[in-house]
Amino acid sequence: MWRSLKIHVRDLTRCKLKTFIILPLIFALAILIIWLHGEGVDTAMPYERQSKRYLPEASVKYENQHRLVHLDLKGAPPKISYYEQLFPLLREFGATGLLVEWEDVFPYWGDLQLLAAPHAYSNVEVAKMLQLAEDNKLEVIPLVQTFGHFEFVLKHDKFRPLREVESYPNALCPSRTESLNVVKAMISQLLQLHPNSKFVHIGADEVWHLGKCSKCQERMQSESKTKEHLFLDHVKSVANYTLGKHPSVKVIMWDDMFRSMDIDLIRESRLESLVEPMIWHYLPEFRISLDLLDKYSSIFPSIWAASSFKGATGPRQVITSINHHLYNHRSWIKFLIGGKRLSKFKTFRGYAITGWQRYDHYATLCELLPEAIPSLFVCLQTLKNGEFTDQMHSSISRKLGFSEPVELEVYPRPKPVPKALSFPGQEIYRGCMMLANYKVNLQRLLEHDIYQGWFGEWQMGHNFTNPLWVEELLSGHINSLRGNFISLRDQMQVALVQVYDESTVEEWLETHLLPDFRKVEKMAETALMQRQIGARVKDYRFGKNK
């Protein structure tokens, strides 16, 4: 009995020791898991979700959050007839409004008339667009640049003296009276054509040149101001003017110029009662710090977020990586909602889903709007539902006419191109996918052993190659690719003109398709000539060599 009792006690002691060791480990692991989920660390597979992680915070006004679709009209502005087809779908897929960056397609008049491009919308077209938005319950927020990205104004000789740096058209000088007068006139005309707007966005991002001109330097010295003071003073003047003329309108601006600015300096400007920052971030991996949110929440009662559905992966992109933008939205959701961070602000206004068409006024066209429709609808649904699931993926794809779930990652190429789809501009989407395939095929051709070995620039220049290999390259690769480019060129000319004006059609073709087509054309002509020469001595010329 004693012996059995000793054994029992010994076993019990061992059990207690194990419990003493294991229970704290289990507790620590539980704490770690809770922390990971609270911080928004991705512990799930790509499309597995735990809905509770994305529930809105009860203490924040979140129910009426916006999901604005950004229309960047400084490049490839669609025809109004395209909006007639697009706006009902935007509403169906979860958009609540539009952030319209008019730039030079706004129909400025009077002293500002030269700002309107030849392909600018008319007053009637603007009114039609706003009515279409209203019919589809989409709130319109106009965006007008007032400081940085002022190229479309400062490129004109009339306004060139207002540049901060004479050589560069990017930034407006904030120390000249005429600068503010021009901005006031632009805002006045803009809001005349947007009489029902509740918000206006004044841009003010990426003001790279501050305090550079002699006027600003004199002012900084005489008034003991810094470059940051110049920025804040100008923004304050623009906001005060806007609110003075339109007291019911709220002013939005991009946040990036605040990021490195001293918090006390921002407080001193009293901007918290004048503007609402819109924090922009377009990468899949989140790089906005918690400190920045703490900084903003201690100043501004209301905040916006800006994600992207296109135009953020390269200035010359033709097709959109949906995965890049999907993960950008997932990161935003986890950062703001999953970590209970919105409670820092009185109001979270919602998101603007940006779709950049050019990186600035002079940059080339990147992905066209119709090509990025699948990406836009994936992003809208992700924000609306707080998640993205396989079921949503299939549902969105079916509604857009895909027989299989739309490819979320468009590279590497070539990839199969789907047949006719069912969303406006689908011909452009399909054409862009084909073009991406053909560009890869062209690159493979240029890297082909036959091309590298018998089709070099020196060999063609001296008519010194073997037609045996040239013919194989011509019949096996060049002629096929040339035929593909000719067919695509003709298809895209028809498809593009349905959505865009002639200047956009010409620019897109000359930027993205025709340069590659001409390369293939030249290769075909050169191959035919080398076949005709038929392997002669170096530098052979018809009529000169016997």
Disulfide bonds with the S-S distance in Angstrom:
none
